Amino acid sequence: MARRVLACALALAALAARAELAPGNHSFTLDHGGRQRSYIVHVPPGAHAPAALVVSLHGGGGNAAGQQKYSLMDALADREGFVVLYPNGTGRLRDRLLTWNAGTCCGSAAREQVDDVGFIAAAIDDLSARVAVDPRRIYATGMSNGAMMAHRLAAELPDRIAAIAPVAGAMVFRGAPRGPVPVLDIHSVDDPRALYAGGLGPPFPMTTTRVLHPAVGETLARWSAANGCKGEPAVVEARSGDGPNSGQTATLLSYPGCRAPLEHWKLTGAGHVWPGGQQKYLTRLLGRGTSLIDANAEMWRFFSRARR
């Protein structure tokens, strides 16, 4: 045990001594699976090495730069001192209309069985060679198809991912999670695209492509089993909106007796959106935005308690 503690201490000291990237945004490429892949990283000012890392995954048809702009996560990263990794998915266009192979979704990434789990793991390794990242504090989140990908990452890499917080996307990975992972799931009952109750969603814009969505309850049940939870969830907090959030509610549910925490923000009145993100973003297509909860703040509250 003493040797293991010493080895861990030496590894962390080596990470802390590594030359770090300057604060701000940086773009990098790497070759993986016969493709040139890319990612953006945001480094906060004054980060204490080794820093926590949040992997933030864009939705289907988006890209890393769009997720960075839409989620507004960089401001929180700057305040809290964590690094954010925004990877790019794949598609016919190098930097636009990109998707993730989250299992049965989405687009060419799923059809061509792109190894996105392997790519994201490689991107974490590539970034870790450039900036001191704490391997015990690597977290993942994502929007829509990116949320689905966050579920798959945790299911396949429980030894690397310390916690996830998917937004507006259920688990479409058919395999069983390989171990318990802390999960904070955020989803609106009134999501018009990633249907809360499950079922065939509407076509992607300008296409006839539709996705069969599992019910959110099914995803939560799978994580409840993987995390060894005992019984039905209890209400921890309930909010009602007014002003721009009028008619909206947010209920935080927590599962009991879990080996790894499982929580769910169940929203009503909001659409297929990142709570607290850019408002008035494609409202006709995605539905109403909401600031009744701030997804970034809620997931950081959850992540900051998790260590691998």
TACORPE-V510248 format. One record per residue. N is the residue number from 0. RES is the residue in one small letter. PHI is phi in degrees with one decimal (none if undefined). NEAR is the number of other C-alpha atoms within 8 Angstrom. Layout:
n->N res->RES phi->PHI near->NEAR
n->N res->RES phi->PHI near->NEAR
This chain:
n->0 res->m phi->none near->4
n->1 res->a phi->-62.0 near->5
n->2 res->r phi->-63.1 near->6
n->3 res->r phi->-64.8 near->7
n->4 res->v phi->-63.8 near->8
n->5 res->l phi->-64.2 near->8
n->6 res->a phi->-61.7 near->8
n->7 res->c phi->-64.4 near->8
n->8 res->a phi->-63.7 near->8
n->9 res->l phi->-66.1 near->8
n->10 res->a phi->-64.5 near->8
n->11 res->l phi->-67.2 near->10
n->12 res->a phi->-64.8 near->8
n->13 res->a phi->-63.9 near->8
n->14 res->l phi->-62.7 near->12
n->15 res->a phi->-64.5 near->9
n->16 res->a phi->-81.2 near->6
n->17 res->r phi->-66.3 near->9
n->18 res->a phi->-63.8 near->7
n->19 res->e phi->-103.3 near->7
n->20 res->l phi->-65.2 near->7
n->21 res->a phi->-66.8 near->6
n->22 res->p phi->-56.6 near->9
n->23 res->g phi->122.4 near->8
n->24 res->n phi->-103.4 near->8
n->25 res->h phi->-137.8 near->7
n->26 res->s phi->-117.0 near->8
n->27 res->f phi->-138.3 near->7
n->28 res->t phi->-124.8 near->8
n->29 res->l phi->-152.1 near->8
n->30 res->d phi->-92.7 near->8
n->31 res->h phi->-153.1 near->9
n->32 res->g phi->60.7 near->7
n->33 res->g phi->78.1 near->5
n->34 res->r phi->-125.8 near->6
n->35 res->q phi->-86.7 near->8
n->36 res->r phi->-109.9 near->12
n->37 res->s phi->-146.9 near->10
n->38 res->y phi->-155.7 near->13
n->39 res->i phi->-110.3 near->13
n->40 res->v phi->-125.9 near->11
n->41 res->h phi->-110.8 near->12
n->42 res->v phi->-107.1 near->14
n->43 res->p phi->-76.6 near->14
n->44 res->p phi->-72.3 near->9
n->45 res->g phi->67.5 near->6
n->46 res->a phi->-67.8 near->9
n->47 res->h phi->-91.1 near->6
n->48 res->a phi->-79.1 near->9
n->49 res->p phi->-78.3 near->10
n->50 res->a phi->-97.1 near->13
n->51 res->a phi->-67.2 near->13
n->52 res->l phi->-127.9 near->13
n->53 res->v phi->-113.2 near->12
n->54 res->v phi->-90.5 near->13
n->55 res->s phi->-116.5 near->13
n->56 res->l phi->-106.6 near->17
n->57 res->h phi->-69.4 near->18
n->58 res->g phi->-79.6 near->14
n->59 res->g phi->-63.3 near->13
n->60 res->g phi->86.6 near->8
n->61 res->g phi->-105.2 near->12
n->62 res->n phi->-157.8 near->15
n->63 res->a phi->-61.6 near->13
n->64 res->a phi->-63.7 near->8
n->65 res->g phi->-66.2 near->9
n->66 res->q phi->-64.5 near->14
n->67 res->q phi->-62.1 near->11
n->68 res->k phi->-72.5 near->8
n->69 res->y phi->-72.5 near->9
n->70 res->s phi->-75.9 near->11
n->71 res->l phi->60.9 near->10
n->72 res->m phi->-73.6 near->8
n->73 res->d phi->-60.3 near->10
n->74 res->a phi->-62.4 near->7
n->75 res->l phi->-68.9 near->10
n->76 res->a phi->-59.2 near->12
n->77 res->d phi->-65.9 near->11
n->78 res->r phi->-74.5 near->7
n->79 res->e phi->-96.8 near->6
n->80 res->g phi->81.5 near->13
n->81 res->f phi->-106.4 near->13
n->82 res->v phi->-90.4 near->14
n->83 res->v phi->-119.2 near->13
n->84 res->l phi->-108.5 near->13
n->85 res->y phi->-111.4 near->15
n->86 res->p phi->-80.3 near->15
n->87 res->n phi->-101.0 near->13
n->88 res->g phi->-75.6 near->12
n->89 res->t phi->-126.1 near->12
n->90 res->g phi->178.6 near->11
n->91 res->r phi->-66.7 near->6
n->92 res->l phi->-100.2 near->8
n->93 res->r phi->-61.7 near->7
n->94 res->d phi->-121.9 near->7
n->95 res->r phi->-140.2 near->9
n->96 res->l phi->54.7 near->11
n->97 res->l phi->-98.6 near->16
n->98 res->t phi->-135.3 near->16
n->99 res->w phi->-118.4 near->17
n->100 res->n phi->-86.3 near->16
n->101 res->a phi->-90.8 near->17
n->102 res->g phi->138.1 near->10
n->103 res->t phi->-91.0 near->9
n->104 res->c phi->-144.6 near->12
n->105 res->c phi->-148.0 near->15
n->106 res->g phi->59.4 near->10
n->107 res->s phi->-66.5 near->9
n->108 res->a phi->-60.4 near->15
n->109 res->a phi->-74.1 near->14
n->110 res->r phi->-61.2 near->9
n->111 res->e phi->-92.1 near->6
n->112 res->q phi->52.7 near->7
n->113 res->v phi->-62.6 near->10
n->114 res->d phi->-83.1 near->8
n->115 res->d phi->-76.5 near->10
n->116 res->v phi->-61.5 near->9
n->117 res->g phi->-63.6 near->7
n->118 res->f phi->-64.4 near->11
n->119 res->i phi->-64.3 near->9
n->120 res->a phi->-61.8 near->8
n->121 res->a phi->-67.3 near->9
n->122 res->a phi->-65.5 near->11
n->123 res->i phi->-61.9 near->9
n->124 res->d phi->-64.3 near->8
n->125 res->d phi->-62.7 near->8
n->126 res->l phi->-66.1 near->8
n->127 res->s phi->-65.7 near->9
n->128 res->a phi->-81.9 near->7
n->129 res->r phi->-109.6 near->10
n->130 res->v phi->-146.2 near->10
n->131 res->a phi->-73.9 near->14
n->132 res->v phi->-110.9 near->13
n->133 res->d phi->-78.5 near->13
n->134 res->p phi->-64.8 near->8
n->135 res->r phi->-83.5 near->8
n->136 res->r phi->-129.0 near->14
n->137 res->i phi->-110.2 near->14
n->138 res->y phi->-121.8 near->13
n->139 res->a phi->-138.9 near->15
n->140 res->t phi->-142.8 near->15
n->141 res->g phi->178.3 near->18
n->142 res->m phi->-111.3 near->16
n->143 res->s phi->62.1 near->16
n->144 res->n phi->-58.9 near->16
n->145 res->g phi->-68.5 near->18
n->146 res->a phi->-65.4 near->18
n->147 res->m phi->-58.0 near->17
n->148 res->m phi->-69.2 near->14
n->149 res->a phi->-62.6 near->15
n->150 res->h phi->-57.9 near->14
n->151 res->r phi->-66.2 near->14
n->152 res->l phi->-55.7 near->12
n->153 res->a phi->-65.2 near->13
n->154 res->a phi->-64.8 near->13
n->155 res->e phi->-95.1 near->9
n->156 res->l phi->-127.0 near->9
n->157 res->p phi->-66.6 near->14
n->158 res->d phi->-83.4 near->6
n->159 res->r phi->-118.8 near->9
n->160 res->i phi->-94.0 near->15
n->161 res->a phi->-80.5 near->16
n->162 res->a phi->-173.2 near->13
n->163 res->i phi->-132.5 near->16
n->164 res->a phi->-143.0 near->14
n->165 res->p phi->-70.8 near->19
n->166 res->v phi->-120.6 near->14
n->167 res->a phi->63.0 near->15
n->168 res->g phi->-162.6 near->13
n->169 res->a phi->-92.1 near->15
n->170 res->m phi->-83.1 near->11
n->171 res->v phi->-108.6 near->12
n->172 res->f phi->-79.8 near->10
n->173 res->r phi->-83.5 near->6
n->174 res->g phi->-74.9 near->5
n->175 res->a phi->-79.2 near->7
n->176 res->p phi->-54.4 near->11
n->177 res->r phi->-82.0 near->9
n->178 res->g phi->-178.7 near->8
n->179 res->p phi->-71.0 near->12
n->180 res->v phi->-141.7 near->15
n->181 res->p phi->-59.5 near->12
n->182 res->v phi->-132.2 near->12
n->183 res->l phi->-116.2 near->13
n->184 res->d phi->-99.0 near->10
n->185 res->i phi->-125.6 near->13
n->186 res->h phi->-159.4 near->14
n->187 res->s phi->-100.0 near->14
n->188 res->v phi->-58.5 near->12
n->189 res->d phi->-99.3 near->11
n->190 res->d phi->-61.8 near->15
n->191 res->p phi->-84.0 near->11
n->192 res->r phi->-117.9 near->8
n->193 res->a phi->-95.0 near->13
n->194 res->l phi->-65.2 near->14
n->195 res->y phi->-60.6 near->11
n->196 res->a phi->-85.0 near->9
n->197 res->g phi->86.6 near->11
n->198 res->g phi->122.2 near->9
n->199 res->l phi->-79.7 near->9
n->200 res->g phi->-76.9 near->12
n->201 res->p phi->-69.1 near->8
n->202 res->p phi->-61.8 near->10
n->203 res->f phi->-61.4 near->8
n->204 res->p phi->-53.0 near->4
n->205 res->m phi->64.9 near->5
n->206 res->t phi->-139.4 near->6
n->207 res->t phi->-106.1 near->6
n->208 res->t phi->-74.6 near->6
n->209 res->r phi->-128.1 near->9
n->210 res->v phi->-118.5 near->10
n->211 res->l phi->-86.5 near->8
n->212 res->h phi->-96.3 near->12
n->213 res->p phi->-68.8 near->12
n->214 res->a phi->-66.3 near->12
n->215 res->v phi->-58.7 near->11
n->216 res->g phi->-59.8 near->7
n->217 res->e phi->-66.9 near->8
n->218 res->t phi->-62.7 near->11
n->219 res->l phi->-63.5 near->8
n->220 res->a phi->-65.0 near->8
n->221 res->r phi->-65.8 near->9
n->222 res->w phi->-72.3 near->12
n->223 res->s phi->-60.7 near->13
n->224 res->a phi->-66.6 near->8
n->225 res->a phi->-65.2 near->13
n->226 res->n phi->-90.7 near->15
n->227 res->g phi->67.4 near->11
n->228 res->c phi->-72.5 near->12
n->229 res->k phi->-122.6 near->9
n->230 res->g phi->100.0 near->7
n->231 res->e phi->-85.0 near->6
n->232 res->p phi->-72.9 near->8
n->233 res->a phi->-113.9 near->8
n->234 res->v phi->-74.8 near->9
n->235 res->v phi->-99.5 near->8
n->236 res->e phi->-154.7 near->7
n->237 res->a phi->-137.0 near->9
n->238 res->r phi->-126.6 near->8
n->239 res->s phi->-124.5 near->10
n->240 res->g phi->-91.4 near->11
n->241 res->d phi->-141.7 near->8
n->242 res->g phi->59.0 near->5
n->243 res->p phi->-65.4 near->6
n->244 res->n phi->-101.5 near->10
n->245 res->s phi->-57.2 near->8
n->246 res->g phi->84.0 near->8
n->247 res->q phi->-103.9 near->14
n->248 res->t phi->-133.9 near->12
n->249 res->a phi->-142.5 near->13
n->250 res->t phi->-123.0 near->13
n->251 res->l phi->-94.5 near->12
n->252 res->l phi->-110.4 near->13
n->253 res->s phi->-128.2 near->12
n->254 res->y phi->-87.3 near->15
n->255 res->p phi->-90.3 near->10
n->256 res->g phi->64.9 near->8
n->257 res->c phi->-84.9 near->12
n->258 res->r phi->-69.9 near->8
n->259 res->a phi->-133.1 near->10
n->260 res->p phi->-59.1 near->11
n->261 res->l phi->-133.8 near->13
n->262 res->e phi->-130.0 near->11
n->263 res->h phi->-144.1 near->12
n->264 res->w phi->-88.8 near->12
n->265 res->k phi->-99.3 near->12
n->266 res->l phi->-102.9 near->14
n->267 res->t phi->-131.6 near->10
n->268 res->g phi->85.2 near->11
n->269 res->a phi->-95.5 near->15
n->270 res->g phi->-99.7 near->12
n->271 res->h phi->-87.2 near->15
n->272 res->v phi->-139.2 near->14
n->273 res->w phi->-96.5 near->14
n->274 res->p phi->-56.8 near->11
n->275 res->g phi->84.2 near->14
n->276 res->g phi->-81.0 near->12
n->277 res->q phi->-56.9 near->10
n->278 res->q phi->-84.5 near->7
n->279 res->k phi->57.0 near->7
n->280 res->y phi->-103.7 near->7
n->281 res->l phi->50.8 near->7
n->282 res->t phi->-60.2 near->9
n->283 res->r phi->-61.7 near->5
n->284 res->l phi->-86.5 near->5
n->285 res->l phi->-104.1 near->13
n->286 res->g phi->94.7 near->13
n->287 res->r phi->-68.5 near->11
n->288 res->g phi->-78.1 near->15
n->289 res->t phi->-153.6 near->14
n->290 res->s phi->-122.8 near->9
n->291 res->l phi->-62.2 near->13
n->292 res->i phi->-126.2 near->9
n->293 res->d phi->-106.0 near->10
n->294 res->a phi->-57.0 near->11
n->295 res->n phi->-61.9 near->10
n->296 res->a phi->-64.9 near->8
n->297 res->e phi->-66.7 near->9
n->298 res->m phi->-71.6 near->10
n->299 res->w phi->-69.7 near->8
n->300 res->r phi->-54.4 near->8
n->301 res->f phi->-74.1 near->9
n->302 res->f phi->-62.7 near->11
n->303 res->s phi->-64.3 near->6
n->304 res->r phi->-93.9 near->6
n->305 res->a phi->-103.7 near->10
n->306 res->r phi->-132.7 near->6
n->307 res->r phi->-87.3 near->9
